[in-house]
Amino acid sequence: MSDFFSGARQSLPVTLSSLPFAALFGAVAAANGQTVLEAALTSATIFAGASQLVGIELFGHNVPAWLIVLSVFAVNFRHILYSAAIGPYFKAFSSTQKAIAFFFMTDPQFAETIKHSENGKTVSFGWYMGFALAIYFPWVGFSAIGAVFSSMVGDPKNLGLDVLLPVYFMGSVLGFRRRPNFVITVAVSAVASIVAIQIVGSPWHVSLGALAGIITAALLPPQKPTGIPTAAEVVE
């Protein structure tokens, strides 16, 4: 249990920063016709902020279901890469625990799990779930709260709340700023994403930008600072 509470305490900054994002989703969901219960269930079953916002916006425009699924897949494609990278840290987990852990894997969960291991600490299932659940339940709760008070919020863009999503991802990216080749990899990914959104549009620019960054990182000469595994070690 000590690992569980340690993970929960460590997640506090992430939890607090995600609450406005969750409320924003609830407000957008209600504005697009979802009930409070539906907004909460969406957060509980999908638990992926960017994908939820993309999906709910498309639902509101009567887009075909297959296109919604494809768009959500494009946004969440990065989780396939996360799964490959984080898998070695789950060696002590049972198959059931791995399945549960992958469900709760978000951008900050991935980043903090890697950092936790690099700091010389064991990634136990208790620690992982303490970190995850301390984010999950407030996320679902504030999604419902956002839906309840959606009429007071109105159009989130009028309040500048739409900036929360890029700020959220920027924080996740900067968490890896001390990694080798960070600047050039991020720069290539950003440029590729900008070009992609002009040519093929959203949400494909997310996956195409990520793919450009991955290819760049793979082609650059490998560097290994102390305590950080190389890409080859991570995927073994």
Secondary structure, DSSP 8 states (H G I E B T S, - for coil): -HHHHHHHHHTHHHHHHHHHHHHHHHHHHHHTT--HHHHHHHHHHH--HHHHHHHHHHHTTT--HHHHHHHHHHHHTHHHHHHHHHGGGGTTS-HHHHHHHHHT--HHHHHHHHHHHHTT----HHHHHHHHHHHHHHHHHHHHHHHHTHHHH--GGGGTGGGHHHHHHHHHHHTTTTSTTHHHHHHHHHHHHHHHHHHT-TTHHHHHHHHHHHHHHHHS-----TT---HHHHH-
